[in-house]
């Protein structure tokens, strides 16, 4: 889905890792997705992607968004 306000593509997925509970530990369930994005697209939003939180990832390029969905959904 494309966010009309920001122009970025938004992907929302279920966590691939265990839900450990707690504010800081919530991130750990998303670590596999975040690490994969770093390997594929670079380290930051400057590279065209960002982790928004709780399963929401945004991508500047549609092809990156589609690749992410194919891998993680």
Residue, then its C-alpha position, 0 to 999 in steps of 0.5 A: x500500500x502506498x502512503x499518499x502523504x509520504x509517498x512511501x510504500x507501507x508493509x505491515x506483517x506479523x512478527x517472524x520471531x518470538x514475542x518476548x514481551x516488554x517495550x525493549x524486547x518487542x524489537x527483538x521479534x522483528x530483528x530478522x526482518x530488520x537485519x534482512x533489510x539492512x543486508x538488502x537495502x542498506x542501514x537506514x531511511x537514507x537508503x530507502x527503507x525504515x522500520x516504523x514499529x510493530x510490524x510496519x516497514x516503509x519503502x521508498x521504492x515499490x520493487x523493494x516493498x514487493x521484495x520485502x512482502x515476498x520474503x516476509x509475508 
